[in-house]
């Protein structure tokens, strides 16, 4: 008894027809990024960008200093410099 399944007969089972075989579709790799990796990437990006700088404000202060219009409080500067030296480094 000969039965047909679809368009293939029993005599063709196991034979491959090159016209019917398609190349497998390429599979894109799935990359899972952890929250820690995302945060590390953000930190690196921010560090590379540097702190925000207000160039206009810097130029205005430079011009005020050059023209003698910028008030300098020597006592306040000295107090802050001493305070910086008094801070003990934190040991990890």
N, C-alpha and C positions, 0 to 999 in steps of 0.2 A: 504494500500500500504506500503510495506516495502522497504526502501532504505538502501543501505549500504554505509557507508563513511569509506574508508580505509578498515581495517580488522575488524572494530567494527560494530555490528548490533545494531538496536534500543533497543533490550532487554538488551544489555550490557552497554548502556550509563549510566554513573554514578558509575559503579562498577570499583573497582581498582584491578588491577592484580599486585601482589607483585613482580612478575618476571620482570615486565616492568618498575618499578619505581627505579630510580637510586638515590643514595644519592647526595645531592647538593655538588658541588665542593667547597672546602674551599676557602674562599676569603681572600687574604692577605690585611691587612690594608694599606691604602695609607697615608703616612706621608708627609705633606707639611711643609717644613722648611722655615721660613722667612729669608730674608737677614740679619735682625738684629740678629736672633738666630744663623745663620752661623757665623757672625762676632764675636758674644759673645763667641762662642765655640772656634774660632781661637785665640781670646785674652786669654782665659783661658789656652789653650794648650801652647801658647808662654810663658805665665807667669809661668806655671808649669815647663817648660823646662829651664827657667832662661836665663840669658844673655850668649852670646857666650864667651867662655873662651879659650884663647890660652895658654895651660898648658906649652908648650915649652918656650914661651916668659916669662912667670912668673918664671919658673925655672932659665932661663938665668939671669933675673934681680936679683933674690935672690942670685945666685952664685956671681954675680958682686958686690952686696952689701956686702956679707960675705967676699969677698977677697979684699974689699976696692977699687975696680975698677969702681964703679958706682958713677958718679958725683952727688953730692947733693948740690943744690943751696938753702941755708937756707933763703935768702931774698925772693926768688920766692915763696917758700912754705909759709912763713909768710904772704906775700901779698895776696896769694889766700885764706888763712885761714881768714884773716881780711875781704876780699871781701865776703866770704860766710856769715860772721856774719852781714855784712851791708845790705844784701838783706832782704827786708821786706816781710813777708809772705803775700800771696794773700788771701783776704777774699772772700768767695764765696757768 
